[in-house]
Amino acid sequence: MIRVLLCDDHAVVRAGLTALLGSAPDIEIVAEAATGEEALAAAAHHRPDVVLMDLQLGDGIDGVETTRRLTADPHGPRVLVLTTYDTDADITRAIDAGATGYLLKAERPDELFTAIQAAAQGRSTMSPPVASRVMARMRAPQPSLTPRELDILGQLAKGLGNREIAQQLFISEATVKTHLGRIYAKLGVDTRAAAVATAKEQRLLRS
């Protein structure tokens, strides 16, 4: 029996997944969580085999940081991302955090069952659109931005200034400026607006 923890901030989504996965003979939902903090506590208490992880969790730590903390434990659960987002930034950050698989919520139920079984065995699974994006990047690499650079780009897209970005990411303004210089060079731009526009065109950020 595969023990599964659901982490999604929408109660309706969790209810739907619980009903759906309840029809699988080899899957047991052992706990639910609406926040990253709840997921960490539930994982420590219930010791699931697989965590189905959404990326956007409202207040508190997000799905990527929760994934990072869960997978830091060598005896921790496998994390299968289940989300609506398929941007390069989301995929890169999730995989870098240690996610075993990356599935989109639009997938068919049988694909979800198969992905959970694969994750429990330590095998990677990706939705076809996600796999296609990863392969496309390998064949024709776009600017290779680090997870930190992607974080800063995301803050730029929100219209934050250097000081605000530094406060959000707990780094110095000087570090923000250094990263911005590298981002501009990689994207071939020289303004904040151009960096955000180019990143969105290349699907490095959500539109």
N, C-alpha and C positions, 0 to 999 in steps of 0.2 A: 504494500500500500504506500503510495506517495503522499506524504504529508505536505500540505500547501498552506501558505499564509498569503492572504490577499491584502494588498496595500493600495488603496485608491481613495481619494478624498470625496468621491461621490457615492452616497449610500445606495442610490439606485443601481449604479454600476456594480457595486459589491453584491447586492442582492441578485442581480442578473447572473453574475459569474458563479455565485454560490448555487443557484438553481441549475445552471448549465453544467458545472463540474460535478454536481451531485449525481448526474446521470452516468458518470464514468465509474466503472466498477473498481478501478485501481487508484482512484484519487480521493483523498479525504481533506476537507477544509478544516484546519485545526484552529485558525484564528483569523480575525480581520483587523485592519488598522486604517485609520483615516489620515494619519500624519506619519512623518518619518520617525518621530520620537516614539509613537505608539508601535510602529513596526519593529524598531530595535528592541523595545521591551517585550513585545510578543514573541519575537524570534528567540530571545534569551530564555523565555519561560517555556515555550512550546517546542523548540528545536525542530522547526519544519525542514523538509528536504529541499523545497523550492519556495521562493517568494515571488509572487507575481507583482511587479512593481510599476506603478504609474510614475511619470516623471514630474508632473505638476501636482504638488500636494498642498497648495495654499500656504498658510503661515508655517513658520518653522523651517527645518531643513528640507531640501527638495529630494526627489527620487534618486538623483545622481549621488548626492552626498550620503544618503541612506544606503545606497548600494555599496559605496566605497567602504563604509563602516562595517556593513555585514560581511563583505568579502575579505576584509582585513583579518578576520578570524579564520585560520586554516581549517577549523572544524565547522565553520558556519555554513549556511544554506547556499544553494545556487540561486542566482537572481535572474529571473526572466523578465525583461522589460516588456510591458504591455501598454502601449500608448497610441495616441493619434498623431504624434509628431514624427516626421521622417526627414528632418533637415540634417545636413552634414554635422552641424554643431551638436545636435542632440545625440546622434549616433556615435560620434567621436567621443563625447564626454561619457556616455553610458558604457561604452566598451572599455575606455580608459579606466573607468571606475571598477571594472571587474565583472560586468554583466556577462552571463553565459550566453544569453540569446536576446534578440530584439524583435518583438512581434507587434504588428499593428492591430488595433482593435477591430479593423474591418475584416480580419481573417475569418474563415469558416470555423465552426466549432471543432471539426475533426483536426484541423491544423493546430488549434490551440492544445488539444489533447496530446497530439504528437510532440509538440514543442515542450510541453511539461514533462513528458516521459523522457525526451532527449536531455532536457536540462538536469533531471534527476540523475542521469547517467554521466553528466559532465560533458555532454556533446552540445556544440553550438547550433543554434537554429535562428534563421532570420527570415522575415517575410520577404517574398520575392522582390517587391519594390526596394526594400532596404538592401538586400543582397546585390541588386543591380546597381544601386548607387555606390556601394563599396567597390564593386568590380570596376565601375566607370572611373572612379577616383584612382584606382590602381593602374588602369590603362592610360589615362590622361590626367595625371595628378594636377589638382588645383593648388593654389598656395597652401603650404602646409602650416597651419596655425596651431599653436599649442593649446591645450585646454585653458590655460590662463589667458592667452590672447583672445580666445573665443569668449571667455567670461567678460573680458573688458569690452569686446565688441558688442556684446549683449547689453552692457550698461550704457555704451555710447548710443545704441539704438533707442534707449529709453530717454535720451536727452540729458544724461547726467554729465556734470563737469568733472575735471580731474580730481578735485577734492572729494566730491561725493562718491566717485568711483573708488577712491582710496579707502574711504570709510566703509563702503559696502563690502569690499573684498579684504579689508584688514591689512592693507599694504600702504606704503608711503606714496606721496604724490610723485616723488622722483621715480619710483618704480613704475607707476602708471605711465609717466612720460616716456620711459625707456621702452616699455611694451608698445606704446602707441607708435613710436618711431619704427619699430620692427614690423608692426602691422601695416603701416603705410608703405614700407619698402616691399613687403610681400605682395600686397594688393596693387602696387603701382599707382598709388594715389598720394595726395598731399593735403587733404582736408578731412575733417571728421565726417562731414556729410557724404563725401565721396567714398570713404571707407565703409560706411553703413550701407550706402546704395550698392556698391560693388559686392559686398558680402551677401546682401539679399539676392542680387542677381545670380550669384553663384551658389545660392541655397546653403550658405554657411550659417545663415540666421533665419529665423522664422519671419515670414512676410508680415 
